[in-house]
Amino acid sequence: MESMEAKLPQNPPRKTHKLVLCAQICLRIVAISTAFAATWTIVNAKETVVVFGLQFDARYTYSSAFKFFAFANAIACGFTSLSLMFVLLIFRHGRFTPSNFFFLFLHDLVMW
């Protein structure tokens, strides 16, 4: 059994932490960009349709559901940007403690 464990390469903890933090940074950037794109799209969308000779305009401000969608995405984009700042601070100062990861988990849990 011991010979089997000796043959398996062990990753140094520092390398594993950097890999996890780089993955978190990339995923948070993806989340920020998609939330921003959804907000931008819903705010700038203006549709006009003609039905039986009558012209109807549609904007996000006409529906409370679309207003909620736009504001919720804007808030999610802002809070995810804040969590990205927190991750960058952890990465910069090298504070790889379980409590920091737990706070990030709580923040993500509350956001989604």
N, C-alpha and C positions, 0 to 999 in steps of 0.2 A: 504494500500500500504506500509506503514511504517513497519507494522508487518511482511510483507513478506520479506523486506530487512533485518530486524533484525534476521530472521531465517537463512538466507544464510550465511555460513561461509566466512569470508574475509581472503584471503591469505596475509600475510605480504609482503610488496614490496621486502624486502631483500631475502626472500625465493624464490620469483618468479625470481628475477635477477640471483640468483645462479642456478636455474633450467635452465634458458635460456642460461647462460654461459656454464654450463656443457653439454648441448645439442650441443652448437656450438663447443666446444672442441671435443666432440665425432665425430661429422660430419666432422670436419676438419681433424681429424686423419684418418677417412675413405677415404676422398678425397686424402690425401697425399699418403696413401698406394695404392690406385687404380691407381693413376697417376704414382707412382714409379713402380708398377707392369707392367703397360703398357709400360713404357719406357724400363724396363729391358727385357721384352719379345721381343720387336721389335729389340732391339740392339743385343740380343744374338741369334736371330733366323737365322738359316742357313739351307736352303733346297737344296737338290740335286734331280733332276729328270732325268730319262733317256728316251729320245724320239727317236725312230728309231735308236737306238745304239749310239746316241750322249748324252753326259752328260752335263746338264745345272745346274749352281749354282745360287741361289737366295739369296741375302742379302739386308738389308735395304738401303745400300749405293748405290745400283744400281738404285733406283727410287727416284726422288726428292719428290714425295708425301710421301714416307715412311720416308725420312730424316726430312721433315717438321713435320710429326706426332711424331717422336721421340723427336725432339727438343722442340716442343710445349708442349708435356707432361712433359719433364724435367723442362721447365720454369714454367709450372703450378704447379708442385710439389714444386719447390723452393719458389714461391710466396705464395702458400698456407701454407708452413712452416713459412714464415714471418708473415702471418696473424695469425697463431696459436700463435706465440710469442707475438703478440699484444694483443690477447685475454687473454693469460695468465697474461700479465702485468695488464690488466684491472681487471682481477679476483683477482690478488694479492693485488693491491692497492685499490680496492673497488671503482673505479671511474665509477659508473653506470650512466653516463650522456647520454642524447640522441645524443649529437654530436659524442661520441665515437661509438655508434651503427650506426650512419649515415656514419661515415668513414669506418666502416667494410662493410656496405652495398655497398658503392661506390667501395671499393676494390674488393668485390666479383662480382660486376656488370662488372667491367673492365676485370677481369680475365676470366669470362665465356662469 
